[in-house]
Each structure stands twice: as C-alpha cells, then as structure tokens.
C-alpha cells in the first residue's frame, strides 16, 4: 500500500486558495498511487493567529462545513483517503485544532480528532481536544490520528498503538527542530508507520521547518522533505511489519509492557 505526505505552504486566512493548493498536490500523490495522503495541521487556514476573532472567521464545522466538504469531494474524485488538519468551530462556537479523515467511494466523512496537547499560543484560541486518541479502521489499514505537538508526549503514539494503529497520521506545523529526529523513534517503539506532514514558510515572523517525514517500524526514514519547498512523497508501506509486535521469539513490545511499574 502506498501512502503520502503533502508538504505545503498554506496561505494565511485564505481557505479557498489553500483548497486549490491542496488539490493540486493530493492529485499528484494519487497519480503516483497513494491510497492515503496526509496534509499539514491547519492546512486550510494557516497557523499564527493574532486573536480568537481571526480563527473564528476561518474555522468551520466538521463535517458540515466547507473544508470537510472540499476534502470529501477530493477523496471521491481521486479515490484516496485523506487526513488533513483544519480549524474547527463546533455548534456552540468552541474552537478546536482538529484533523479530519475522509475516504473515497462514497465513504465521505469518517472521523475527526481534536488536538489534545496544545502548543504555546494555541492555548489562547483553541479548546484542548476532548475526543481522546482514536484509531479508524479504513479497511486497507488502521489509522490513528495525532497533531503536531502531540509527538512530544510519547503517550499519544503509545495510546494509538495500543488501540491498534498500524499507521499514525500526523498533520503538523512544526517550528522546533526535533520532530523529524523523534518520529522514527515513535515509529520504532510502537512498531507503526508514522506520516508527519509538515508545512513550510513563515507567518508573522514564525518559521516552519518543513522536513515532513515518513518513518517505518524499524526507525527507517522512508521519506524526508526539504525545508522550504512544497512537495509530496509517496512510499510503499508493509503493514505486516506494523502488525508484528514481536521483535524476537521472546519479546513482544506491547505485551512486554509492565504498566504497574509506570507512573501515568
Ligand atoms: C505545533 O504543535 N504546531 C508546534
């Protein structure tokens, strides 16, 4: 099965423009055979908001809003599953930094995740996620969702692995340099594939690092993006490797855990 990251530079506060950019790049990924494409965090709105009103002006409901509707149409047209980060406004007006999963062949909206570990000024605008970490069985794979800074908390990826994830889709807007080095270790310690789709560019003085990363259960970096180009990468993943949690005949990395000795 082939999977892709889509590394792009969202235009700040311009969802329509970002739909066009995303469409072009996801199409490229689909043409190269990808069945799952992961877009960055807040791909539709940009990131570095000044105040809550700015977020409210571009946030939309999931699934009954323009961003999810755009993604559903794209997934249908290109016969591909898509995970994308988006600014969500719920029916009560609360804001979440969310990710949405949509599928092809009439599947449409499959599910969403609301970012649990908010980074820095995100805490001024967004509510912390209240849906937990969830794994979606999409038939061709079991896909867990987390967003950007969640990587800093190993519990995020671990929870998804314990819930059966074979692939962790990780829309991101990375500004610190560490995640491209850390994600192969998250993949290794959980025996999963990870797809970190990061953005590039600069917003109001905040620079994003690019370097989108696909890592294997053996900590291999299967694809690594540039620091400053919009681009996609499509790689083959062997899900058998992610399902096999034994690393030798006596060790199974999930079954060998000793939770009674751990502080949580
Ligand atoms: C981040 O969580 N966007 C750094």
Boltz pocket constraint, residues with backbone or C-beta under 6 A from the ligand:
constraints:
  - pocket:
      binder: B
      contacts: [[A, 41], [A, 117], [A, 118], [A, 119], [A, 147], [A, 148], [A, 149], [A, 150], [A, 172], [A, 173], [A, 174], [A, 175], [A, 176]]
      max_distance: 6.0
